C-alpha cells in the first residue's frame, strides 16, 4: 500500500472513530476480558525487550510482529511463531487493523510518530518507547491524538511505574528538603560515537535489511555501517543524542516531583572535536560528544527552578555534603535536588531518594505513604489499563510534555552548535566556523515557538521525506 493512500485511510478511520466508536460499527476487535491482542513494530534489540515485557503479563497475544531487519528481529520472531511477520508496518494496518486492540512501537526515535499516529487515530491503544518522539511537534501531536481518541497510552520510561519516584514525590510534597531551586542531572551517555563528519561512503546494504523503510521520514542517503545497529542515536536525523536517550529517565524525577511543564529558557555549551588544525565534527548532522544544558522553569510551588543537564562524562559540581568515595547516583547518572532545607539525590532507574549528608538518613522518618504503588510492571500496567480501564504512569498526556522538555535541551544544543563553514580561508585569516551569537533561547511553550532565534524553529518540526508526512 502506498504511503499516501495509507495516510488517507488512517485519516478516514480517525473521522469514523470520532463520530461513532468503531466497535459499534462492528469494525474493531473486542478482546476477551483476559486477553489483549497486539501488534509490535520494531522487535529487534530494545524492541525485543519490550515484546518480552508485554508478554510477561500473560494477557497479551501478538497478532503481528514487524521489523525492517529479519536477522535483528530473529529471536523475537522465533519466540512468537504464530504471529504474522512483516517488514513493512503498513501491512499490519492493511491486514490486521480489525484484529488488534493495541500497538507497541520500539523503532528508532525518528519513526515513532510516523508509525504510531495512524494506529492511534484508528482507536488503538499505544505503548511507545522513550523518547516519545524525535521532535517537539511530534510530541505535541501524539499527546493530542491520544486525548482526542480517548485511548490508553504509555511511554516506555519504565521507572515511572516504580516505587522510587513515588517516594521522591512524597518527600518533596512533605517539604523534606523545603523549596527546591536547582536540580543537577547527569548521565554517562553517549556510549556510542558522537561528534564526527557526515558519512558519505556507501557500504553494501545487508540482504536482510530494508534500508528504505528504516530511513522512513529521513532523507534518502547511502547506507553506512556506522549507522546501525545502535549508533543511529548520535545522528540528528535519526536519534536525539544522549539527552534524548536518557532524559526521559533521569529528568523525569524532577519533572514529576516539581510539577514542571515547559521550560521558558534554555542554553547549552558543547565540546568541539579537532583533527590537526581543523574542526572535525559536523554538528549540523551529528550530536556532540558531550554537552551541558541549562533549562529554566517557572513553577507554582517552588518558583523559578534551574535544571542543569550534563552528559558525555561531564559531571556537575558535587555537594560538599557528599563524602569521599560516596557515589552521587546510580545507573550511570542521577539527579541532585538542592532545597532550602537540604539536599536529595536520586538514581537513574530506581529513582530511590536519599538525603545528604548521609547521617541525616539514620534518624529520618519517611513521610506517610500517600501515592498508590503500581503492583505490576510498567508494561503490565499498560496491559491492565487496556483490558480493565484505569490510568498509566506515563500516558502521552504526561510523557508528551516530558519529552518536549527533554527535546528543548536539544534545541539549545543545536542552536549553540549551528555553524556555517567559511570556504577559502587561509591560515592567517582562518575563521572556519561562525557561531550564531546566541547561546540562550527563549521558548513560548503555548505556541511552540522560539521567540528570539528564528533558525531554531526549523528544528521544532523536521522535514519529512515525501510520502512520510504526518497529518
C-alpha positions, 0 to 999 in steps of 0.5 A, a space after each residue: 500500500 502506498 504511503 499516501 493512500 495509507 495516510 488517507 485511510 488512517 485519516 478516514 478511520 480517525 473521522 469514523 472513530 470520532 463520530 461513532 466508536 468503531 466497535 459499534 460499527 462492528 469494525 474493531 476487535 473486542 478482546 476477551 476480558 483476559 486477553 489483549 491482542 497486539 501488534 509490535 513494530 520494531 522487535 529487534 534489540 530494545 524492541 525485543 525487550 519490550 515484546 518480552 515485557 508485554 508478554 510477561 503479563 500473560 494477557 497479551 497475544 501478538 497478532 503481528 510482529 514487524 521489523 525492517 531487519 529479519 536477522 535483528 528481529 530473529 529471536 523475537 520472531 522465533 519466540 512468537 511463531 504464530 504471529 504474522 511477520 512483516 517488514 513493512 508496518 503498513 501491512 499490519 494496518 492493511 491486514 490486521 487493523 480489525 484484529 488488534 486492540 493495541 500497538 507497541 512501537 520500539 523503532 528508532 526515535 525518528 519513526 515513532 510518530 510516523 508509525 504510531 499516529 495512524 494506529 492511534 487515530 484508528 482507536 488503538 491503544 499505544 505503548 511507545 518507547 522513550 523518547 516519545 518522539 524525535 521532535 517537539 511537534 511530534 510530541 505535541 501531536 501524539 499527546 493530542 491524538 491520544 486525548 482526542 481518541 480517548 485511548 490508553 497510552 504509555 511511554 516506555 520510561 519504565 521507572 515511572 511505574 516504580 516505587 522510587 519516584 513515588 517516594 521522591 514525590 512524597 518527600 518533596 510534597 512533605 517539604 523534606 528538603 523545603 523549596 527546591 531551586 536547582 536540580 543537577 542531572 547527569 548521565 554517562 551517555 553517549 556510549 556510542 560515537 558522537 561528534 564526527 563528519 557526515 558519512 558519505 561512503 556507501 557500504 553494501 546494504 545487508 540482504 536482510 535489511 530494508 534500508 528504505 523503510 528504516 530511513 522512513 521520514 529521513 532523507 534518502 542517503 547511502 547506507 553506512 555501517 556506522 549507522 546501525 545497529 545502535 549508533 543511529 542515536 548520535 545522528 540528528 536525523 535519526 536519534 536525539 543524542 544522549 539527552 534524548 536517550 536518557 532524559 526521559 529517565 533521569 529528568 523525569 524525577 524532577 519533572 514529576 516531583 516539581 510539577 514542571 511543564 515547559 521550560 521558558 529558557 534554555 542554553 547549552 555549551 558543547 565540546 568541539 572535536 579537532 583533527 590537526 588544525 581543523 574542526 572535525 565534527 559536523 554538528 549540523 548532522 551529528 550530536 556532540 560528544 558531550 554537552 551541558 544544558 541549562 533549562 529554566 522553569 517557572 513553577 507554582 510551588 517552588 518558583 523559578 527552578 534551574 535544571 542543569 543537564 550534563 552528559 558525555 562524562 561531564 559531571 556537575 559540581 558535587 555537594 560538599 555534603 557528599 563524602 569521599 568515595 560516596 557515589 552521587 547516583 546510580 545507573 550511570 547518572 542521577 539527579 541532585 535536588 538542592 532545597 532550602 532545607 537540604 539536599 536529595 539525590 536520586 538514581 537513574 532507574 530506581 529513582 530511590 531518594 536519599 538525603 545528604 549528608 548521609 547521617 541525616 538518613 539514620 534518624 529520618 522518618 519517611 513521610 506517610 505513604 500517600 501515592 498508590 504503588 503500581 503492583 505490576 510492571 510498567 508494561 503490565 500496567 499498560 496491559 491492565 489499563 487496556 483490558 480493565 480501564 484505569 490510568 498509566 504512569 506515563 500516558 502521552 498526556 504526561 510523557 508528551 510534555 516530558 519529552 518536549 522538555 527533554 527535546 528543548 535541551 536539544 534545541 539549545 544544543 543545536 542552536 549553540 552548535 549551528 555553524 556555517 563553514 567559511 570556504 577559502 580561508 587561509 591560515 592567517 585569516 582562518 575563521 572556519 566556523 561562525 557561531 550564531 551569537 546566541 547561546 540562550 533561547 527563549 521558548 513560548 511553550 503555548 505556541 511552540 515557538 522560539 521567540 528570539 532565534 528564528 533558525 531554531 524553529 526549523 528544528 521544532 518540526 523536521 522535514 519529512 521525506 515525501 510520502 512520510 508526512 504526518 497529518 
